[in-house]
Each structure stands twice: as C-alpha cells, then as structure tokens.
Amino acid sequence: MADFGPELRRLLRKAGCSKIRDGKGSHEIWTSPRTQRAFPVPQRIRSRHTANAILKQTGLPKAF
C-alpha cells in the first residue's frame, strides 16, 4: 500500500507551508501562506484522494 505522506509534506514545504505543532493522535497541524488557514495532516496517508484534498485546502493543484 502506498504512503503519500512524505511526498505530500515535500510539496507542502516547497509551497511555503509550515508545521505549527503536533495534533491529537497521529495528526500534525500545518498552516498555508496562501489561504492563511491551519489544516490537519495525518502521519500516514494511504489514499490519494485524502492527499489531494489536503492540497486543495492549501490552495495547491492536485498532484496525486
């Protein structure tokens, strides 16, 4: 099974997003400079749909 987490984090950092803190359970809280919003990112992302939804929250195009 694929893990989209490392690639997604690389794309987020490249876009200027930054990790604010660890969230509850196995999530991290990140912020986007484009949307000025915070959003959760799971440690392991098994679904490309979830990875693309996170990119959409940051204002980035689909990549998976």
PyMOL Python script that loads the backbone (N, CA, C, O; Angstrom):
from pymol import cmd

cmd.read_pdbstr("""\
ATOM      1  N   MET A   1       0.827  -1.176   0.000  1.00  0.00           N
ATOM      2  CA  MET A   1       0.000   0.000   0.000  1.00  0.00           C
ATOM      3  C   MET A   1       0.878   1.249   0.000  1.00  0.00           C
ATOM      4  O   MET A   1       1.884   1.298   0.707  1.00  0.00           O
ATOM      5  N   ALA A   2       0.512   2.234  -0.771  1.00  0.00           N
ATOM      6  CA  ALA A   2       1.308   3.451  -0.893  1.00  0.00           C
ATOM      7  C   ALA A   2       1.113   4.366   0.309  1.00  0.00           C
ATOM      8  O   ALA A   2       0.055   4.379   0.939  1.00  0.00           O
ATOM      9  N   ASP A   3       2.159   5.131   0.611  1.00  0.00           N
ATOM     10  CA  ASP A   3       2.086   6.150   1.655  1.00  0.00           C
ATOM     11  C   ASP A   3       2.409   7.481   0.986  1.00  0.00           C
ATOM     12  O   ASP A   3       3.550   7.721   0.594  1.00  0.00           O
ATOM     13  N   PHE A   4       1.408   8.344   0.857  1.00  0.00           N
ATOM     14  CA  PHE A   4       1.570   9.623   0.190  1.00  0.00           C
ATOM     15  C   PHE A   4       2.108  10.707   1.116  1.00  0.00           C
ATOM     16  O   PHE A   4       2.356  11.826   0.666  1.00  0.00           O
ATOM     17  N   GLY A   5       2.292  10.405   2.389  1.00  0.00           N
ATOM     18  CA  GLY A   5       2.720  11.378   3.388  1.00  0.00           C
ATOM     19  C   GLY A   5       4.033  12.084   3.089  1.00  0.00           C
ATOM     20  O   GLY A   5       4.057  13.315   3.075  1.00  0.00           O
ATOM     21  N   PRO A   6       5.133  11.361   2.848  1.00  0.00           N
ATOM     22  CA  PRO A   6       6.413  12.043   2.599  1.00  0.00           C
ATOM     23  C   PRO A   6       6.386  12.965   1.372  1.00  0.00           C
ATOM     24  O   PRO A   6       6.907  14.079   1.414  1.00  0.00           O
ATOM     25  N   GLU A   7       5.782  12.495   0.298  1.00  0.00           N
ATOM     26  CA  GLU A   7       5.706  13.317  -0.916  1.00  0.00           C
ATOM     27  C   GLU A   7       4.815  14.540  -0.687  1.00  0.00           C
ATOM     28  O   GLU A   7       5.128  15.635  -1.155  1.00  0.00           O
ATOM     29  N   LEU A   8       3.714  14.353   0.028  1.00  0.00           N
ATOM     30  CA  LEU A   8       2.816  15.470   0.324  1.00  0.00           C
ATOM     31  C   LEU A   8       3.529  16.518   1.174  1.00  0.00           C
ATOM     32  O   LEU A   8       3.419  17.714   0.902  1.00  0.00           O
ATOM     33  N   ARG A   9       4.255  16.084   2.194  1.00  0.00           N
ATOM     34  CA  ARG A   9       4.988  17.039   3.039  1.00  0.00           C
ATOM     35  C   ARG A   9       6.045  17.799   2.243  1.00  0.00           C
ATOM     36  O   ARG A   9       6.271  18.985   2.484  1.00  0.00           O
ATOM     37  N   ARG A  10       6.691  17.121   1.296  1.00  0.00           N
ATOM     38  CA  ARG A  10       7.671  17.781   0.449  1.00  0.00           C
ATOM     39  C   ARG A  10       7.014  18.878  -0.384  1.00  0.00           C
ATOM     40  O   ARG A  10       7.555  19.976  -0.511  1.00  0.00           O
ATOM     41  N   LEU A  11       5.837  18.575  -0.954  1.00  0.00           N
ATOM     42  CA  LEU A  11       5.109  19.568  -1.741  1.00  0.00           C
ATOM     43  C   LEU A  11       4.643  20.736  -0.872  1.00  0.00           C
ATOM     44  O   LEU A  11       4.679  21.888  -1.304  1.00  0.00           O
ATOM     45  N   LEU A  12       4.206  20.435   0.353  1.00  0.00           N
ATOM     46  CA  LEU A  12       3.756  21.497   1.252  1.00  0.00           C
ATOM     47  C   LEU A  12       4.909  22.435   1.611  1.00  0.00           C
ATOM     48  O   LEU A  12       4.746  23.655   1.585  1.00  0.00           O
ATOM     49  N   ARG A  13       6.068  21.875   1.944  1.00  0.00           N
ATOM     50  CA  ARG A  13       7.234  22.710   2.281  1.00  0.00           C
ATOM     51  C   ARG A  13       7.669  23.556   1.087  1.00  0.00           C
ATOM     52  O   ARG A  13       8.027  24.724   1.244  1.00  0.00           O
ATOM     53  N   LYS A  14       7.638  22.965  -0.101  1.00  0.00           N
ATOM     54  CA  LYS A  14       8.022  23.675  -1.322  1.00  0.00           C
ATOM     55  C   LYS A  14       7.086  24.859  -1.567  1.00  0.00           C
ATOM     56  O   LYS A  14       7.518  25.885  -2.092  1.00  0.00           O
ATOM     57  N   ALA A  15       5.813  24.731  -1.194  1.00  0.00           N
ATOM     58  CA  ALA A  15       4.829  25.789  -1.382  1.00  0.00           C
ATOM     59  C   ALA A  15       4.862  26.825  -0.257  1.00  0.00           C
ATOM     60  O   ALA A  15       4.113  27.801  -0.292  1.00  0.00           O
ATOM     61  N   GLY A  16       5.720  26.617   0.735  1.00  0.00           N
ATOM     62  CA  GLY A  16       5.828  27.594   1.817  1.00  0.00           C
ATOM     63  C   GLY A  16       5.002  27.270   3.043  1.00  0.00           C
ATOM     64  O   GLY A  16       4.974  28.059   3.988  1.00  0.00           O
ATOM     65  N   CYS A  17       4.335  26.141   3.052  1.00  0.00           N
ATOM     66  CA  CYS A  17       3.547  25.738   4.218  1.00  0.00           C
ATOM     67  C   CYS A  17       4.498  25.314   5.335  1.00  0.00           C
ATOM     68  O   CYS A  17       5.619  24.877   5.078  1.00  0.00           O
ATOM     69  N   SER A  18       4.039  25.447   6.564  1.00  0.00           N
ATOM     70  CA  SER A  18       4.892  25.073   7.692  1.00  0.00           C
ATOM     71  C   SER A  18       4.084  24.339   8.756  1.00  0.00           C
ATOM     72  O   SER A  18       2.889  24.575   8.932  1.00  0.00           O
ATOM     73  N   LYS A  19       4.760  23.457   9.447  1.00  0.00           N
ATOM     74  CA  LYS A  19       4.143  22.694  10.530  1.00  0.00           C
ATOM     75  C   LYS A  19       4.090  23.587  11.767  1.00  0.00           C
ATOM     76  O   LYS A  19       5.101  24.158  12.177  1.00  0.00           O
ATOM     77  N   ILE A  20       2.905  23.698  12.353  1.00  0.00           N
ATOM     78  CA  ILE A  20       2.734  24.510  13.559  1.00  0.00           C
ATOM     79  C   ILE A  20       3.024  23.676  14.795  1.00  0.00           C
ATOM     80  O   ILE A  20       3.795  24.072  15.670  1.00  0.00           O
ATOM     81  N   ARG A  21       2.381  22.502  14.846  1.00  0.00           N
ATOM     82  CA  ARG A  21       2.508  21.661  16.038  1.00  0.00           C
ATOM     83  C   ARG A  21       1.978  20.273  15.728  1.00  0.00           C
ATOM     84  O   ARG A  21       1.402  20.031  14.668  1.00  0.00           O
ATOM     85  N   ASP A  22       2.186  19.359  16.683  1.00  0.00           N
ATOM     86  CA  ASP A  22       1.558  18.046  16.605  1.00  0.00           C
ATOM     87  C   ASP A  22       0.115  18.183  17.072  1.00  0.00           C
ATOM     88  O   ASP A  22      -0.179  18.917  18.015  1.00  0.00           O
ATOM     89  N   GLY A  23      -0.771  17.472  16.406  1.00  0.00           N
ATOM     90  CA  GLY A  23      -2.171  17.490  16.785  1.00  0.00           C
ATOM     91  C   GLY A  23      -2.503  16.281  17.641  1.00  0.00           C
ATOM     92  O   GLY A  23      -1.613  15.598  18.148  1.00  0.00           O
ATOM     93  N   LYS A  24      -3.786  16.026  17.793  1.00  0.00           N
ATOM     94  CA  LYS A  24      -4.217  14.861  18.555  1.00  0.00           C
ATOM     95  C   LYS A  24      -4.002  13.596  17.743  1.00  0.00           C
ATOM     96  O   LYS A  24      -4.145  13.597  16.520  1.00  0.00           O
ATOM     97  N   GLY A  25      -3.663  12.539  18.418  1.00  0.00           N
ATOM     98  CA  GLY A  25      -3.488  11.263  17.739  1.00  0.00           C
ATOM     99  C   GLY A  25      -2.314  11.303  16.794  1.00  0.00           C
ATOM    100  O   GLY A  25      -1.217  11.713  17.174  1.00  0.00           O
ATOM    101  N   SER A  26      -2.531  10.887  15.585  1.00  0.00           N
ATOM    102  CA  SER A  26      -1.442  10.781  14.616  1.00  0.00           C
ATOM    103  C   SER A  26      -1.536  11.873  13.535  1.00  0.00           C
ATOM    104  O   SER A  26      -1.294  11.611  12.357  1.00  0.00           O
ATOM    105  N   HIS A  27      -1.885  13.083  13.948  1.00  0.00           N
ATOM    106  CA  HIS A  27      -2.002  14.191  13.009  1.00  0.00           C
ATOM    107  C   HIS A  27      -1.035  15.313  13.369  1.00  0.00           C
ATOM    108  O   HIS A  27      -0.625  15.456  14.520  1.00  0.00           O
ATOM    109  N   GLU A  28      -0.683  16.098  12.366  1.00  0.00           N
ATOM    110  CA  GLU A  28       0.097  17.314  12.554  1.00  0.00           C
ATOM    111  C   GLU A  28      -0.764  18.477  12.089  1.00  0.00           C
ATOM    112  O   GLU A  28      -1.615  18.308  11.216  1.00  0.00           O
ATOM    113  N   ILE A  29      -0.552  19.657  12.665  1.00  0.00           N
ATOM    114  CA  ILE A  29      -1.268  20.852  12.247  1.00  0.00           C
ATOM    115  C   ILE A  29      -0.302  21.722  11.450  1.00  0.00           C
ATOM    116  O   ILE A  29       0.764  22.095  11.939  1.00  0.00           O
ATOM    117  N   TRP A  30      -0.688  22.039  10.219  1.00  0.00           N
ATOM    118  CA  TRP A  30       0.124  22.840   9.317  1.00  0.00           C
ATOM    119  C   TRP A  30      -0.632  24.120   8.977  1.00  0.00           C
ATOM    120  O   TRP A  30      -1.843  24.205   9.180  1.00  0.00           O
ATOM    121  N   THR A  31       0.083  25.108   8.461  1.00  0.00           N
ATOM    122  CA  THR A  31      -0.541  26.349   8.010  1.00  0.00           C
ATOM    123  C   THR A  31      -0.074  26.669   6.598  1.00  0.00           C
ATOM    124  O   THR A  31       1.042  26.328   6.207  1.00  0.00           O
ATOM    125  N   SER A  32      -0.941  27.327   5.842  1.00  0.00           N
ATOM    126  CA  SER A  32      -0.650  27.676   4.463  1.00  0.00           C
ATOM    127  C   SER A  32      -0.538  29.194   4.321  1.00  0.00           C
ATOM    128  O   SER A  32      -1.420  29.917   4.786  1.00  0.00           O
ATOM    129  N   PRO A  33       0.528  29.690   3.689  1.00  0.00           N
ATOM    130  CA  PRO A  33       0.630  31.135   3.485  1.00  0.00           C
ATOM    131  C   PRO A  33      -0.360  31.656   2.433  1.00  0.00           C
ATOM    132  O   PRO A  33      -0.681  32.844   2.418  1.00  0.00           O
ATOM    133  N   ARG A  34      -0.835  30.778   1.567  1.00  0.00           N
ATOM    134  CA  ARG A  34      -1.783  31.195   0.530  1.00  0.00           C
ATOM    135  C   ARG A  34      -3.176  31.455   1.102  1.00  0.00           C
ATOM    136  O   ARG A  34      -3.810  32.462   0.788  1.00  0.00           O
ATOM    137  N   THR A  35      -3.634  30.544   1.933  1.00  0.00           N
ATOM    138  CA  THR A  35      -5.001  30.647   2.450  1.00  0.00           C
ATOM    139  C   THR A  35      -5.057  31.202   3.870  1.00  0.00           C
ATOM    140  O   THR A  35      -6.139  31.530   4.356  1.00  0.00           O
ATOM    141  N   GLN A  36      -3.906  31.314   4.547  1.00  0.00           N
ATOM    142  CA  GLN A  36      -3.837  31.796   5.930  1.00  0.00           C
ATOM    143  C   GLN A  36      -4.695  30.946   6.871  1.00  0.00           C
ATOM    144  O   GLN A  36      -5.271  31.460   7.830  1.00  0.00           O
ATOM    145  N   ARG A  37      -4.773  29.653   6.591  1.00  0.00           N
ATOM    146  CA  ARG A  37      -5.575  28.737   7.403  1.00  0.00           C
ATOM    147  C   ARG A  37      -4.716  27.584   7.890  1.00  0.00           C
ATOM    148  O   ARG A  37      -3.714  27.222   7.274  1.00  0.00           O
ATOM    149  N   ALA A  38      -5.132  27.024   9.000  1.00  0.00           N
ATOM    150  CA  ALA A  38      -4.484  25.831   9.539  1.00  0.00           C
ATOM    151  C   ALA A  38      -5.271  24.607   9.080  1.00  0.00           C
ATOM    152  O   ALA A  38      -6.488  24.672   8.907  1.00  0.00           O
ATOM    153  N   PHE A  39      -4.570  23.496   8.884  1.00  0.00           N
ATOM    154  CA  PHE A  39      -5.225  22.272   8.437  1.00  0.00           C
ATOM    155  C   PHE A  39      -4.469  21.071   8.992  1.00  0.00           C
ATOM    156  O   PHE A  39      -3.255  21.138   9.184  1.00  0.00           O
ATOM    157  N   PRO A  40      -5.187  19.959   9.254  1.00  0.00           N
ATOM    158  CA  PRO A  40      -4.531  18.757   9.776  1.00  0.00           C
ATOM    159  C   PRO A  40      -3.945  17.908   8.651  1.00  0.00           C
ATOM    160  O   PRO A  40      -4.495  17.837   7.552  1.00  0.00           O
ATOM    161  N   VAL A  41      -2.819  17.269   8.951  1.00  0.00           N
ATOM    162  CA  VAL A  41      -2.181  16.337   8.021  1.00  0.00           C
ATOM    163  C   VAL A  41      -1.902  15.051   8.794  1.00  0.00           C
ATOM    164  O   VAL A  41      -1.140  15.073   9.760  1.00  0.00           O
ATOM    165  N   PRO A  42      -2.504  13.926   8.387  1.00  0.00           N
ATOM    166  CA  PRO A  42      -2.233  12.656   9.066  1.00  0.00           C
ATOM    167  C   PRO A  42      -0.784  12.213   8.877  1.00  0.00           C
ATOM    168  O   PRO A  42      -0.141  12.587   7.896  1.00  0.00           O
ATOM    169  N   GLN A  43      -0.275  11.424   9.807  1.00  0.00           N
ATOM    170  CA  GLN A  43       1.083  10.893   9.683  1.00  0.00           C
ATOM    171  C   GLN A  43       1.197   9.995   8.455  1.00  0.00           C
ATOM    172  O   GLN A  43       2.132  10.133   7.665  1.00  0.00           O
ATOM    173  N   ARG A  44       0.265   9.096   8.298  1.00  0.00           N
ATOM    174  CA  ARG A  44       0.248   8.185   7.147  1.00  0.00           C
ATOM    175  C   ARG A  44      -0.975   8.484   6.301  1.00  0.00           C
ATOM    176  O   ARG A  44      -2.100   8.516   6.800  1.00  0.00           O
ATOM    177  N   ILE A  45      -0.744   8.699   5.034  1.00  0.00           N
ATOM    178  CA  ILE A  45      -1.839   8.990   4.111  1.00  0.00           C
ATOM    179  C   ILE A  45      -1.867   7.874   3.079  1.00  0.00           C
ATOM    180  O   ILE A  45      -1.001   7.803   2.207  1.00  0.00           O
ATOM    181  N   ARG A  46      -2.853   7.014   3.177  1.00  0.00           N
ATOM    182  CA  ARG A  46      -2.955   5.848   2.295  1.00  0.00           C
ATOM    183  C   ARG A  46      -3.753   6.130   1.026  1.00  0.00           C
ATOM    184  O   ARG A  46      -3.632   5.399   0.044  1.00  0.00           O
ATOM    185  N   SER A  47      -4.562   7.177   1.039  1.00  0.00           N
ATOM    186  CA  SER A  47      -5.447   7.450  -0.088  1.00  0.00           C
ATOM    187  C   SER A  47      -4.981   8.691  -0.854  1.00  0.00           C
ATOM    188  O   SER A  47      -4.667   9.721  -0.257  1.00  0.00           O
ATOM    189  N   ARG A  48      -4.943   8.576  -2.168  1.00  0.00           N
ATOM    190  CA  ARG A  48      -4.579   9.736  -2.977  1.00  0.00           C
ATOM    191  C   ARG A  48      -5.650  10.810  -2.901  1.00  0.00           C
ATOM    192  O   ARG A  48      -5.364  11.994  -3.079  1.00  0.00           O
ATOM    193  N   HIS A  49      -6.879  10.400  -2.636  1.00  0.00           N
ATOM    194  CA  HIS A  49      -7.979  11.354  -2.505  1.00  0.00           C
ATOM    195  C   HIS A  49      -7.775  12.242  -1.276  1.00  0.00           C
ATOM    196  O   HIS A  49      -8.032  13.445  -1.323  1.00  0.00           O
ATOM    197  N   THR A  50      -7.316  11.645  -0.184  1.00  0.00           N
ATOM    198  CA  THR A  50      -7.029  12.411   1.023  1.00  0.00           C
ATOM    199  C   THR A  50      -5.874  13.374   0.766  1.00  0.00           C
ATOM    200  O   THR A  50      -5.937  14.534   1.170  1.00  0.00           O
ATOM    201  N   ALA A  51      -4.830  12.910   0.104  1.00  0.00           N
ATOM    202  CA  ALA A  51      -3.677  13.758  -0.201  1.00  0.00           C
ATOM    203  C   ALA A  51      -4.093  14.940  -1.084  1.00  0.00           C
ATOM    204  O   ALA A  51      -3.669  16.071  -0.844  1.00  0.00           O
ATOM    205  N   ASN A  52      -4.905  14.687  -2.084  1.00  0.00           N
ATOM    206  CA  ASN A  52      -5.372  15.766  -2.958  1.00  0.00           C
ATOM    207  C   ASN A  52      -6.297  16.732  -2.222  1.00  0.00           C
ATOM    208  O   ASN A  52      -6.281  17.931  -2.501  1.00  0.00           O
ATOM    209  N   ALA A  53      -7.095  16.234  -1.297  1.00  0.00           N
ATOM    210  CA  ALA A  53      -7.975  17.109  -0.512  1.00  0.00           C
ATOM    211  C   ALA A  53      -7.154  18.045   0.370  1.00  0.00           C
ATOM    212  O   ALA A  53      -7.522  19.205   0.554  1.00  0.00           O
ATOM    213  N   ILE A  54      -6.054  17.553   0.911  1.00  0.00           N
ATOM    214  CA  ILE A  54      -5.177  18.399   1.719  1.00  0.00           C
ATOM    215  C   ILE A  54      -4.551  19.476   0.839  1.00  0.00           C
ATOM    216  O   ILE A  54      -4.467  20.634   1.248  1.00  0.00           O
ATOM    217  N   LEU A  55      -4.115  19.114  -0.356  1.00  0.00           N
ATOM    218  CA  LEU A  55      -3.562  20.101  -1.280  1.00  0.00           C
ATOM    219  C   LEU A  55      -4.596  21.165  -1.638  1.00  0.00           C
ATOM    220  O   LEU A  55      -4.262  22.343  -1.772  1.00  0.00           O
ATOM    221  N   LYS A  56      -5.842  20.749  -1.790  1.00  0.00           N
ATOM    222  CA  LYS A  56      -6.916  21.690  -2.110  1.00  0.00           C
ATOM    223  C   LYS A  56      -7.107  22.697  -0.972  1.00  0.00           C
ATOM    224  O   LYS A  56      -7.363  23.874  -1.225  1.00  0.00           O
ATOM    225  N   GLN A  57      -6.986  22.243   0.270  1.00  0.00           N
ATOM    226  CA  GLN A  57      -7.115  23.142   1.427  1.00  0.00           C
ATOM    227  C   GLN A  57      -6.018  24.196   1.441  1.00  0.00           C
ATOM    228  O   GLN A  57      -6.221  25.293   1.961  1.00  0.00           O
ATOM    229  N   THR A  58      -4.865  23.878   0.878  1.00  0.00           N
ATOM    230  CA  THR A  58      -3.749  24.810   0.870  1.00  0.00           C
ATOM    231  C   THR A  58      -3.760  25.737  -0.331  1.00  0.00           C
ATOM    232  O   THR A  58      -2.964  26.673  -0.397  1.00  0.00           O
ATOM    233  N   GLY A  59      -4.648  25.491  -1.276  1.00  0.00           N
ATOM    234  CA  GLY A  59      -4.712  26.310  -2.483  1.00  0.00           C
ATOM    235  C   GLY A  59      -3.810  25.807  -3.595  1.00  0.00           C
ATOM    236  O   GLY A  59      -3.552  26.533  -4.556  1.00  0.00           O
ATOM    237  N   LEU A  60      -3.327  24.577  -3.482  1.00  0.00           N
ATOM    238  CA  LEU A  60      -2.452  23.982  -4.494  1.00  0.00           C
ATOM    239  C   LEU A  60      -3.249  23.046  -5.396  1.00  0.00           C
ATOM    240  O   LEU A  60      -4.283  22.524  -4.979  1.00  0.00           O
ATOM    241  N   PRO A  61      -2.785  22.826  -6.621  1.00  0.00           N
ATOM    242  CA  PRO A  61      -3.484  21.894  -7.512  1.00  0.00           C
ATOM    243  C   PRO A  61      -3.243  20.441  -7.114  1.00  0.00           C
ATOM    244  O   PRO A  61      -2.319  20.130  -6.362  1.00  0.00           O
ATOM    245  N   LYS A  62      -4.095  19.561  -7.635  1.00  0.00           N
ATOM    246  CA  LYS A  62      -3.939  18.131  -7.390  1.00  0.00           C
ATOM    247  C   LYS A  62      -2.592  17.651  -7.904  1.00  0.00           C
ATOM    248  O   LYS A  62      -2.105  18.120  -8.933  1.00  0.00           O
ATOM    249  N   ALA A  63      -1.989  16.704  -7.175  1.00  0.00           N
ATOM    250  CA  ALA A  63      -0.701  16.169  -7.592  1.00  0.00           C
ATOM    251  C   ALA A  63      -0.669  14.646  -7.587  1.00  0.00           C
ATOM    252  O   ALA A  63       0.304  14.049  -8.047  1.00  0.00           O
ATOM    253  N   PHE A  64      -1.714  14.011  -7.075  1.00  0.00           N
ATOM    254  CA  PHE A  64      -1.710  12.546  -6.962  1.00  0.00           C
ATOM    255  C   PHE A  64      -2.867  11.951  -7.728  1.00  0.00           C
ATOM    256  O   PHE A  64      -3.030  10.731  -7.751  1.00  0.00           O
TER     257      PHE A  64
END
""", "prot")
cmd.dss("prot")
cmd.show_as("cartoon", "prot")
cmd.util.cbc("prot")
cmd.orient("prot")
